[in-house]
Amino acid sequence: YCIRKFYLLSTRIGHVQKPIKMAGVWAAVGATFWLLDKLACDHLQQLPLNPQLHGWWHFCTATALWFGIEGADKYLRIKND
């Protein structure tokens, strides 16, 4: 719901558009890392160097949250002016 609401707002307000799109991109990348880690965990543990996709998922979702908060802040500043 929140992602859809932010997307609808971002298409109407130009200043909010970039951070909301970036939040969506980072969330999608993080979800991809999480899914790959979940599906291929046994195989990834046998590699000489484990890519630690779960850790990358944490990084990506935190970055997505940061961009989402930035977009919400910009929206509220525009709305309150």
ChimeraX attribute file (.defattr): number of C-alpha atoms within 10 A of each C-alpha:
attribute: neighborCount
match mode: 1-to-1
recipient: residues
	/A:1	6
	/A:2	8
	/A:3	14
	/A:4	10
	/A:5	9
	/A:6	21
	/A:7	17
	/A:8	13
	/A:9	17
	/A:10	20
	/A:11	14
	/A:12	10
	/A:13	13
	/A:14	10
	/A:15	14
	/A:16	24
	/A:17	19
	/A:18	16
	/A:19	21
	/A:20	27
	/A:21	20
	/A:22	18
	/A:23	26
	/A:24	21
	/A:25	16
	/A:26	22
	/A:27	22
	/A:28	16
	/A:29	17
	/A:30	24
	/A:31	18
	/A:32	15
	/A:33	21
	/A:34	21
	/A:35	15
	/A:36	14
	/A:37	21
	/A:38	13
	/A:39	11
	/A:40	11
	/A:41	16
	/A:42	10
	/A:43	10
	/A:44	17
	/A:45	13
	/A:46	9
	/A:47	9
	/A:48	7
	/A:49	8
	/A:50	11
	/A:51	13
	/A:52	14
	/A:53	19
	/A:54	18
	/A:55	13
	/A:56	17
	/A:57	22
	/A:58	15
	/A:59	15
	/A:60	23
	/A:61	20
	/A:62	16
	/A:63	18
	/A:64	24
	/A:65	18
	/A:66	17
	/A:67	21
	/A:68	23
	/A:69	15
	/A:70	17
	/A:71	24
	/A:72	18
	/A:73	13
	/A:74	17
	/A:75	19
	/A:76	12
	/A:77	10
	/A:78	12
	/A:79	8
	/A:80	7
	/A:81	5
